[in-house]
């Protein structure tokens, strides 16, 4: 276990480059299980979740080699073993083993799936997709002698269920039509990768049509992480002046609109974006499936609201995603929760000690510690490192005074 010690209140200034998207990288990694060949992935972030996913592929016999920014995954000699629960319990993306293992091996156990524990996160739509394409539940194992195309209609646009359905259908017999799909940028990234592997997948709006095919190795560059980009833009507004390079601005319209409503103005130079406060306005934001404001960034906006002018967050994706507010209270941030709504009051922040409650909530605590005068400590740093590549190096580049210790 690790903790980070922060001497906060220093002005942060400098340039940061956005890494590859965690949420795009993980489906692509698990999609490699479907293929028989060598895949080349550029811009794969070196973060905890990715390392766990690659370890799971290695356990099936995949050969993985990193050369600079490139990662090569050879899946020509895979064989099934029960996935290591110590790995699947670390990451939510291990749910993608349902689609990939059923497609490649015809079986997958009902695993202990990990990830952030901020809400009840059912997988019933994932299971329904497996059954719709011909799988069967046998005790605590899902099996499929063969997968056959079908029509699947989602009751709400779930990213995880959409990913698993694509993985199931990409090499199934016949045609599959998915209706009511999630349309986040990482869904299109997965489609692009699988099409480079020989798949036949077309998305039109919230419908995806898939003709099953045999798949070979593919090639893709992982898109930039708009959650990381939003986090560092927010950090700049709280702590100084940060220029963010390679932010995927075409994916961030709703996020930039909320920054603007809060009072930020933007400067664009070459491939950089920076934000500065020109006014201080109350912000009410509502999270919803893409292209609306992403639920993963609502914890990042809470401390920003607290130090600027207060605000309100309504989360329609994960109604109970507000446990991180208890952790932020250790830094003086005042709030009130009711159902899926939280009011964030303008607060006088101070140094404090807490435990990272989840990935994005932990980053919100770290941002607050960097902005607050005095020494703060945040335990369970590994939770934050699951989603932010080279976090220590990037913060030191800005002038942050931080120290990481083993506990």
PEDADA-V529401 format. One record per residue. N is the residue number from 1. RES is the residue in one small letter. SS is DSSP state (A for helix, B for strand, O for the rest). PHI is phi in radians with two decimals (999 if undefined). D_LAST is the distance of its C-alpha to the last C-alpha in whole Angstrom. Layout:
<<N RES SS PHI D_LAST> <N RES SS PHI D_LAST>>
This chain:
<<1 x O 999 5> <2 x B -2.23 5> <3 x B -2.32 7> <4 x B -2.05 10> <5 x B -1.84 12> <6 x B -2.11 15> <7 x B -1.68 18> <8 x B -1.56 21> <9 x O 1.57 25> <10 x O -1.45 25> <11 x O -1.28 28> <12 x B -1.75 27> <13 x B -2.66 30> <14 x B 2.57 30> <15 x B -2.00 31> <16 x B -2.29 29> <17 x B -1.90 30> <18 x O -1.23 29> <19 x O -1.51 28> <20 x B -1.12 29> <21 x O -1.25 29> <22 x A -1.03 26> <23 x A -1.26 29> <24 x A -1.54 32> <25 x A -1.12 30> <26 x A -1.15 29> <27 x A -1.04 32> <28 x A -1.13 34> <29 x A -1.04 31> <30 x A -1.23 32> <31 x A -1.14 36> <32 x A -1.05 36> <33 x A -1.06 36> <34 x A -1.23 40> <35 x O -1.63 41> <36 x O -2.09 43> <37 x O 2.90 42> <38 x B -1.98 40> <39 x B -1.87 38> <40 x B -2.01 37> <41 x B -2.09 35> <42 x B -1.75 34> <43 x O 1.17 31> <44 x O -1.32 29> <45 x O -1.25 25> <46 x O -1.61 23> <47 x O -2.30 20> <48 x A -0.99 18> <49 x A -1.12 21> <50 x A -1.17 23> <51 x A -1.07 22> <52 x A -1.15 21> <53 x A -1.12 25> <54 x A -1.14 26> <55 x A -1.13 25> <56 x A -1.12 27> <57 x A -1.12 30> <58 x A -1.06 29> <59 x A -1.13 29> <60 x O -1.49 33> <61 x O 1.89 34> <62 x O -1.17 33> <63 x B -1.76 33> <64 x B -2.11 31> <65 x B -2.36 31> <66 x B -1.89 30> <67 x B -2.28 32> <68 x O 1.12 31> <69 x O -1.45 31> <70 x B -1.69 33> <71 x B -2.17 32> <72 x B -1.90 34> <73 x B -2.12 34> <74 x B -1.76 37> <75 x O -2.01 38> <76 x O -1.37 41> <77 x O -2.28 40> <78 x O -1.51 38> <79 x O -2.48 38> <80 x O -1.40 36> <81 x O -2.38 34> <82 x O -1.11 32> <83 x O -1.04 29> <84 x O -1.24 25> <85 x A -1.11 24> <86 x A -1.14 20> <87 x A -1.61 21> <88 x A -1.12 24> <89 x O -1.32 21> <90 x O -1.48 19> <91 x O -2.31 22> <92 x A -1.13 25> <93 x A -1.15 27> <94 x A -1.11 27> <95 x A -1.05 30> <96 x A -1.23 32> <97 x A -1.14 32> <98 x A -1.01 35> <99 x A -1.23 37> <100 x A -1.29 37> <101 x A -1.25 37> <102 x A -1.09 40> <103 x A -1.19 41> <104 x A -1.55 41> <105 x A -1.99 40> <106 x O 1.37 42> <107 x B -2.80 39> <108 x B -2.80 36> <109 x B -1.26 34> <110 x O -1.34 33> <111 x O -1.58 29> <112 x O -1.52 26> <113 x O -1.57 26> <114 x O -1.70 22> <115 x O 1.87 22> <116 x O -1.25 21> <117 x O -1.67 22> <118 x O -1.82 24> <119 x O -2.97 27> <120 x O -1.22 29> <121 x O -2.19 30> <122 x O -1.25 33> <123 x O -2.10 34> <124 x A -1.09 38> <125 x A -1.21 39> <126 x A -1.10 37> <127 x A -1.12 39> <128 x A -1.03 42> <129 x A -1.13 42> <130 x A -1.02 42> <131 x A -1.16 45> <132 x A -1.12 47> <133 x O -1.69 47> <134 x O 1.93 48> <135 x O -1.40 45> <136 x B -2.34 45> <137 x B -1.70 42> <138 x B -2.19 42> <139 x O 1.18 40> <140 x O -1.82 37> <141 x B -2.24 38> <142 x B -1.78 40> <143 x B -2.23 42> <144 x O -2.68 45> <145 x O -1.16 48> <146 x O -2.76 48> <147 x O -1.84 47> <148 x B -2.18 50> <149 x O -1.02 50> <150 x O -2.82 51> <151 x B -1.77 51> <152 x B -2.16 47> <153 x B -2.02 47> <154 x O -1.52 44> <155 x O -1.31 44> <156 x O -2.66 42> <157 x O -1.36 40> <158 x O -1.54 37> <159 x A -1.09 35> <160 x A -1.06 34> <161 x A -1.18 37> <162 x A -1.13 39> <163 x A -1.05 37> <164 x A -1.09 37> <165 x A -1.14 41> <166 x A -1.12 41> <167 x A -1.11 40> <168 x A -1.17 42> <169 x A -1.49 45> <170 x O -1.04 45> <171 x O -2.15 46> <172 x O -1.37 48> <173 x B -1.28 51> <174 x O 1.44 53> <175 x B -1.91 52> <176 x B -2.14 50> <177 x B -2.09 50> <178 x B -1.82 47> <179 x B -2.11 48> <180 x O 1.29 46> <181 x O -1.31 43> <182 x O -1.23 40> <183 x O -2.26 41> <184 x O -0.99 37> <185 x A -0.97 37> <186 x A -1.28 35> <187 x A -1.21 38> <188 x A -1.12 40> <189 x A -1.11 38> <190 x A -1.11 38> <191 x A -1.06 42> <192 x A -1.04 42> <193 x A -1.13 40> <194 x A -1.11 42> <195 x A -1.12 45> <196 x A -1.21 44> <197 x O -1.57 44> <198 x O 1.79 47> <199 x O -1.27 47> <200 x B -2.14 49> <201 x B -2.31 47> <202 x B -2.27 49> <203 x B -1.86 47> <204 x B -2.27 50> <205 x O 1.06 48> <206 x O -1.68 46> <207 x B -2.01 48> <208 x B -2.22 47> <209 x B -1.91 50> <210 x B -2.27 49> <211 x B -1.86 51> <212 x O -1.12 49> <213 x O -2.56 49> <214 x O -1.27 48> <215 x O -2.05 45> <216 x O -1.94 45> <217 x O -1.11 42> <218 x O -2.26 41> <219 x B -2.57 40> <220 x B -2.82 38> <221 x B -1.86 36> <222 x O -1.18 34> <223 x O -1.15 34> <224 x B -1.17 32> <225 x O -1.57 30> <226 x A -1.30 31> <227 x A -1.28 28> <228 x A -1.10 26> <229 x A -1.04 30> <230 x A -1.08 30> <231 x A -1.10 26> <232 x A -1.36 27> <233 x A -1.10 30> <234 x A -1.11 29> <235 x A -1.07 26> <236 x A -1.07 29> <237 x A -1.17 31> <238 x A -1.42 29> <239 x A -2.16 28> <240 x B 2.76 30> <241 x B -2.45 32> <242 x B -2.12 31> <243 x B -1.71 33> <244 x B -1.91 32> <245 x B -1.69 34> <246 x O 1.15 35> <247 x O -1.16 34> <248 x O -1.36 36> <249 x A -1.08 38> <250 x A -1.16 41> <251 x A -1.70 38> <252 x O -2.09 37> <253 x A -1.00 40> <254 x A -1.14 39> <255 x A -1.19 36> <256 x A -1.12 38> <257 x A -1.07 40> <258 x A -1.22 38> <259 x A -1.02 37> <260 x A -1.12 40> <261 x A -1.06 41> <262 x A -1.19 38> <263 x O 2.16 40> <264 x B -1.51 39> <265 x B -2.08 41> <266 x B -2.01 40> <267 x B -2.10 41> <268 x B -2.13 41> <269 x B -2.53 42> <270 x O 0.93 42> <271 x O -1.90 39> <272 x B -1.96 37> <273 x B -2.25 37> <274 x B -2.38 36> <275 x B -2.22 36> <276 x B -2.42 37> <277 x B -1.43 38> <278 x O -1.89 42> <279 x O -2.73 42> <280 x O -2.25 40> <281 x O -2.17 41> <282 x O -1.12 39> <283 x B -2.12 38> <284 x B -1.97 39> <285 x B -2.11 37> <286 x B -2.18 38> <287 x B -1.47 36> <288 x O -2.83 38> <289 x O -1.01 38> <290 x O -0.91 38> <291 x O -1.63 40> <292 x O -1.32 39> <293 x B -1.12 36> <294 x O -1.37 33> <295 x A -1.06 31> <296 x A -1.15 28> <297 x A -1.76 28> <298 x A -1.14 29> <299 x A -1.14 26> <300 x A -1.20 26> <301 x A -1.39 29> <302 x A -1.07 28> <303 x A -1.17 26> <304 x A -1.10 29> <305 x A -1.04 32> <306 x A -1.10 30> <307 x A -1.55 31> <308 x A -1.77 34> <309 x O -2.70 36> <310 x O 1.45 35> <311 x B -3.11 36> <312 x B -2.46 36> <313 x B -2.15 34> <314 x B -2.06 36> <315 x B -1.93 34> <316 x O -1.66 37> <317 x O -1.64 34> <318 x O -2.09 32> <319 x O -1.09 33> <320 x O -1.90 30> <321 x O -1.47 27> <322 x O -2.31 27> <323 x O -1.06 24> <324 x A -1.11 22> <325 x A -1.13 24> <326 x A -1.09 22> <327 x A -1.18 19> <328 x A -1.15 21> <329 x A -1.13 23> <330 x A -1.19 20> <331 x A -1.86 21> <332 x O 1.61 25> <333 x O -1.36 26> <334 x O -1.72 29> <335 x B -2.72 30> <336 x B -2.46 32> <337 x B -1.95 32> <338 x B -2.68 35> <339 x O 1.00 36> <340 x O -1.73 35> <341 x B -2.25 35> <342 x B -2.32 33> <343 x B -1.72 34> <344 x B -1.83 32> <345 x O -1.64 33> <346 x O -1.06 33> <347 x O -2.33 31> <348 x O -1.65 30> <349 x O -1.44 26> <350 x O -2.56 24> <351 x O -1.15 20> <352 x O -2.94 18> <353 x B -2.24 14> <354 x B -2.78 14> <355 x B -1.99 12> <356 x O -1.02 14> <357 x O -1.37 17> <358 x O -2.90 18> <359 x A -1.02 19> <360 x A -1.32 21> <361 x A -1.11 20> <362 x A -1.14 17> <363 x A -1.14 19> <364 x A -1.08 21> <365 x A -1.12 19> <366 x A -1.13 18> <367 x A -1.04 21> <368 x A -1.14 22> <369 x A -1.10 19> <370 x A -1.17 21> <371 x A -1.45 24> <372 x O -1.48 23> <373 x O -1.19 24> <374 x B 1.74 21> <375 x B -1.67 17> <376 x B -2.16 15> <377 x B -2.33 12> <378 x B -2.24 11> <379 x B -1.50 8> <380 x O 1.04 9> <381 x A -1.04 10> <382 x A -0.95 11> <383 x A -1.09 14> <384 x A -1.23 16> <385 x A -1.20 16> <386 x O -1.07 18> <387 x O -2.24 21> <388 x O -2.23 20> <389 x O -1.31 21> <390 x O 0.89 20> <391 x A -1.05 19> <392 x A -1.07 17> <393 x A -1.09 20> <394 x A -1.15 22> <395 x A -1.20 21> <396 x A -1.13 21> <397 x A -1.02 25> <398 x O -1.44 26> <399 x O 1.76 25> <400 x O -1.19 21> <401 x B -1.76 19> <402 x B -2.37 16> <403 x B -2.52 12> <404 x B -1.83 10> <405 x B -2.24 6> <406 x B -1.37 4> <407 x O -2.08 0>>
